[in-house]
């Protein structure tokens, strides 16, 4: 599955903030979840929106409230993704 550059950059940013002991497992989970979501939507390329959806999906519910703050740090408008937290 292909990834656009912005999606790959976001993926790397997310991983850079992930504690080292779980970084490799998180990378595998995030990549496979994003690619699975893209396939389900009939896409042949992973984009930023798909990475964000996968990020929210794999993050334990107790930690999701911090994702909007992290999105802002990565230059994303968290309000565009509010639907993922409902």
N, C-alpha and C positions, 0 to 999 in steps of 0.2 A: 504494500500500500504506500502510495506517495504522500508526503507531507509538504504543505507549502512552508516557505521560510518563516513566516510569522508564527505559524503553529509550532514549528520546531523550536523557535526562540522562546516561546511561552513554555513549552515542555521543559526546556533547559532551565528557565527561571524558576519554575515550580520545584524542580529537583534540587536546585541550589539552596533552597530554603528548607529542604527535607533533611532531618537528622541522618547522619551518615549510616548508622546501624540499619536503617530501613530504606535507604535510598535506592539500592538495586531492586529490591522487591517492589517499591513504589514505581520505579521506572517501568518495570515489566507490566505491572497492573495498569498504570496509566496508558502506556502505549497500546496494550491489547484491548483495553476498554474503548479508547478513542477509535481505534481501527474497527472494532466491532460495531460501534455506533455508526461510523461512516458507512460501513457495508450495509447495515440495516436500512440506512437512508438512501441506498443506491448510489453513493458517492464513490469515486475512485481516488479521492484525495482528502486528507484530513486537514481541516482548517481550524482557525482559532476557536470558533464557536464549539466545534466538536471537542476540542481539548478542554475547554471550560466545562462542558457538560460531563465529560469523563472525570475531570478533577473533582467536581462536586459529588458525582456518583461514588467514587472510590474513597472519599474522605469520610471518616466516621462522623455520624450525626453530631456528636458532642463537640467536634472541632470545626464544623461547617460555618459557624457564625463568624469566624476569622477570615474566611475566604474573601468577602467583599473588600476588606482592608488590604489584603494581599493583592487583589486585582488592581486596586488603585495604585499600589506601588509598582505594578508591572505596566502601568499606563492604560489599563482597561477601564471603561465606564461600568462600574458594578451595577448601576441601575438598569442596564441593558439585559442583565442576567437575573433580575429579581425573581422571575418566574421559576427558576431552578430551586429556589429556597422556600417555595410555598408548600 
